[in-house]
Structure formats: structure tokens, C-alpha cells
Amino acid sequence: MITYDFENKKEPLYLYIYKCLKKDILDGKLKENEKLPSKRTFARNNGISTITIQNAYDQLISEGYIYTIPKKGYYVAHIEQITKKPKNVVLEYKIKVNNEKKYSIDLSDNSINSDNFPFSVWNRILRSVMAEKKKELMTISEVNGVYSLRKAIAKHLQSFRGMLVDPNQIVVGAGTEFLYGIIVELLGKNKVYAIENPGYKKLKKIYNQKGLKCRYVKIDEMGLTIDNLNDSKADIVHLCPNHHFPTGVIMPASRRYELLAWANDKENRYIIEDDYDSEFRVKGKPLPTLFSIDACEKVIYMNTFSKSLSPTIRISYMVLPVQLANLYYEKMSFYSCTVSNFEQYTLAEFIEKGYFEKHINRMRLYYARQRQKIINIINDLNVSGKFSVRDNCSGLHFLLKIDTKIKDSQLKEKLLENDIKILSLSDYYFTDNEKKEHLFIINYSNINEQKIKKVIEIINAIIEKER
């Protein structure tokens, strides 16, 4: 006779009985082909209704734990018994976002001040999209993103970067990490990939995770050098010619044409052009992209809206040369676009109606003033002559040179003791740093004058104490 204790149950009775029977079957207490009590008998023995037992049996039947034979009753189905108990494994990974210490001043943080995001305009367009594009929002988009967004991006690239591209050359994805993966699939894992040194360390992690052969190529005051690139034996080179991170170097036209000649020298060579921070050049116009001056279809152009709008808008895109675009459709047409239609249609209208251009122009002026305020404070407090700013008038960071005998690691540690986090250029080298200069990265997009004043005063005090 099967009976259960119903006093402390905190769920529907049929669900409780279902779970009890299921546990007894999995534990082997109820054997294969063993007949279960009839609904009436089970109900009478436990003082409950036959409907409750019926619901519990129906759930067990639907999941395959029991079966029924007409006019005979209910029986336990064959369930493979798992006798080996799993090891007591503890999940060790902890989400860094929740565990990282928050500093009162964090110059390593290049996030954007939320007050600068056009929430009212974005919200208005989103509501309009939801009201007017109900059918489109519920339809799976093309593999490379909705056409209206790709068309809007193509128009923006023509007016802002002088690039003439077909919308079908554009691939939209949720973040550059995803797009890097597509590039690797297109170009092949058997190629040698070159990365600028110093450079973006997350890129190294992405390429290493994909099992690629990576070479780290030194840069000079004009960017990546052709001699070093040739020595690396690379097939593919990833670079930021328009505003290198973290040095801020802007590659001149002469070096750009040398790179294009390098790529055109062999059939399987390609350049991945990351147009990092190009929207925020505070003086003059940015130099033409490599893509716009490439006559041989050797450049893959990449950009993202994470910097220009918000890091939480995970929309990035790349522009493929025609032959690679054809290969993409041939090999990867079964992929699904990783960005929701809601975001794509909203961003498309945001660009088409001119709001994106207005936002960029407004933010360019804002950052130009912010940058100059920060630099003026550094210069005003530079009574010891220990500080000099490396400013190329582009992007949302600049380098601060500090004349000191203190090691970068020691200065950073002393600043951490004062609840200040800062990163040095040496943090971004993939190999040993041969430079003797002490260069620190000042991300100014989300910092005010009072905070930078405090940083400089504390650094001054640290240097003076170590003399």
C-alpha cells in the first residue's frame, strides 16, 4: 500500500503526489512493470479524491514514468537507474561585475555618463516602432540584420566616413566579439593573426580561445610598422589606424598605403580595421578609413554603437569586401541575427531621422570641453613639471606621462590605497615592455574636474614622498 504524508505540503496536492511517485520510481522503490494502485484504492487509502490521483497519474504518463493498459491499470515504465552519485562539485566562478571593488575614482572606466543618453528620443522612437511595425517585429530578420538598419548604417558611413558600401556588405551582430568569431570562420583558423602591441587585451583572449596563432607586432609613433608585420609572417592583421588603443596614435596616410600594399601582395592577406573611437575627434576631420581607400577588396571594416550611444546597446557591425560577403552568405546563411528586431528597428529610425548625427555632434562638443577642462587642471597643478599630456585630440582617453622613478605597479598600488584606480600603458603590452616612460591612461568620459584634481594632488604627494 502506497501512502504519503500530506501535512507539510506547500503545493497542489496532485503535484505533490506526482513528485513522490516520481522519486520512488527513480530511487528504485517502485520497480519496472510494477502495478500501481487503482485511482479509487489510492484515493481511499490516502483520504483524497480520485481526480487528484488522476491528475498525478496523467502527469507521470505524459513524462513517460508510468504507462497504462486499458481495463488493467497503471504500471511503472522502464527507467534507467542512475546509481553513481555525482561528486560534490562547487561552482567556483563568481560574476566579476558583482564582486569587483568599486573605487571612488576609477580612471580605468571608459563608461558613458547616463545623463548624456537621449532617453526621451529613444523612448519615443521605440514606442513608434512597437506601434507601427508589429508584423516586422515578429518576423525573423535576415541573417545579417534588418535591411532598414543596414541601409541607415551605409548612408551614415557614406556621409561620415566617405565609404561607399552596399547594405548587403554589412553584417550586424551583438557585440564585436561575435563578429570576430564570424571573421575567423570566414578567413580560417589556420591563418596567422597579428595584433598591435600594445593593444586590446580582450582581443588576445578571443583569438586564443578560438585556438588561433597570434603574433604581437610592435607599433611606433605612426602605428604598426610594415617591417615588424613582415617579420611576424602574419596573414591577417587587426589594427586601429584611426585612433589606436591605448596609445592614441593616428596612422598617417603614407603608412596606410603601405599596409594596403602589404595586404595586396598575397592573395590570402586581409586587414581588419577597427574604427575605434573615430566619432569623437575633437579637432579637424578624421583621416579616411582604410576601407574607403582600399581598391583591392582587402579590408574588413568594424565599428560599434557601444561607444557612441551606450555599452548596453549591444549592436556592432562589420563591412565585408564583396568576395567575403559572398562567402559569408554561402557558408553562414543558416545563422540567426543575434540582435533583436526591437533594437534594430529603433536604431534604424534613430539614424534615418538624423538623431544619431545630432547626438554625435552634441557629444563631440561635450567631450571636447570636458577634455580641455581635465587637461587644464593637470597643467595648472603641474608645478613640479612632472606631468605632460600626450594629446592627439581624438577619442575619449589620452596618455599622461609622469616623470618619476617609481615603478608603474608601485604607483598604481599606492593610488589603490587612496581608493583610486588607474591603468598604465605597460598593462596593455603582450610582451615585455622595453619603454622606460611612465605613461598612464586617463579615461575622461565619465569623470569630473574635482576628481581629476584629487588624483593629480595625490600623485604629486606620492612622488614628493619618494624623492
Helices and strands as residue ranges (DSSP letters): H 13-26, H 39-46, H 50-63, E 66-69, E 73-76, H 96-99, E 105-106, G 114-116, H 119-132, H 134-137, H 147-161, G 167-169, E 170-173, H 176-187, E 192-197, H 201-209, E 213-220, E 223-224, H 226-232, E 236-239, H 253-264, E 270-274, G 278-280, H 290-293, E 299-304, E 316-319, H 322-332, H 341-352, H 355-380, E 387-390, E 397-402, H 408-417, E 420-421, E 423-424, G 425-428, E 439-443, H 449-466
